[in-house]
Amino acid sequence: MTIAVLALQGAFLEHEQMLERLEVDYFEIRKKSDLKRSFDGLILPGGESTAMGKLLQELKMMDDLKEQIEQDMPVLGTCAGMILLAKEFSNDANTYFATMPICVRRNAYGRQLGSFETRGTFADSTDIPMIFIRAPYMEAVYEGTRALSVVNEKIVAAQYKNQVVTSFHPELTGDITVHQHFLNLI
Ligand SMILES: NC(=O)CC[C@H](N)C(=O)O
């Protein structure tokens, strides 16, 4: 099994460290020719979705990756990665891959609560650590999308077929629950 990690910007190194811990092979996607390699799953890290979206377009990788996601490539999108996958925003008009039927609020916790840590349930696992950094959350999920985590009445993790997203950063804690859930899709 080989995972491709989008490494244009943001917290990709931390995802790679998690994959190393789990003894899973990976490589980085930085330019179009990296997409020639075959992979079994894709990680879209946290960071700045606007910057990542712009680079994906400029480097001409958007269409190719979108097609692979639509053809059921398992993908894990964390924070900005979730924004890249969302089909709809409640406070923005731009979309990126737009493959996941969710409505996302960007920077949803505002300035004061911009970053915080808590614990919550993810799928069948209870009490996992969650770190939120200027995070988005989902205001609605559509068409067969399943909420995997709800914190303070907000949906902060969800799954639609092969696509798993989290508002929080599972790569910044020592907890492997979310990565394991993603790898189990492969
Ligand atoms: N930690 C993060 O990934 C923050 C996401 C950021 N608010 C964005 O819009 O991309």
The ligand as an SDF file (V2000), in Angstrom:
LIG
                    3D

 10  9  0  0  0  0  0  0  0  0999 V2000
   -5.6800   24.6780    9.9710 N   0  0  0  0  0  0  0  0  0  0  0  0
   -6.2200   24.8010    8.7970 C   0  0  0  0  0  0  0  0  0  0  0  0
   -6.0480   23.9620    7.9040 O   0  0  0  0  0  0  0  0  0  0  0  0
   -7.0270   26.0630    8.5830 C   0  0  0  0  0  0  0  0  0  0  0  0
   -7.7710   26.1000    7.3180 C   0  0  0  0  0  0  0  0  0  0  0  0
   -7.9070   27.5180    6.8780 C   0  0  0  0  0  0  0  0  0  0  0  0
   -8.8390   28.2200    7.7020 N   0  0  0  0  0  0  0  0  0  0  0  0
   -8.3220   27.5630    5.4240 C   0  0  0  0  0  0  0  0  0  0  0  0
   -9.2360   28.2280    5.0600 O   0  0  0  0  0  0  0  0  0  0  0  0
   -7.6810   26.9360    4.6160 O   0  0  0  0  0  0  0  0  0  0  0  0
  1  2  1  0
  2  3  2  0
  2  4  1  0
  4  5  1  0
  5  6  1  0
  6  7  1  0
  6  8  1  0
  8  9  2  0
  8 10  1  0
M  END
$$$$
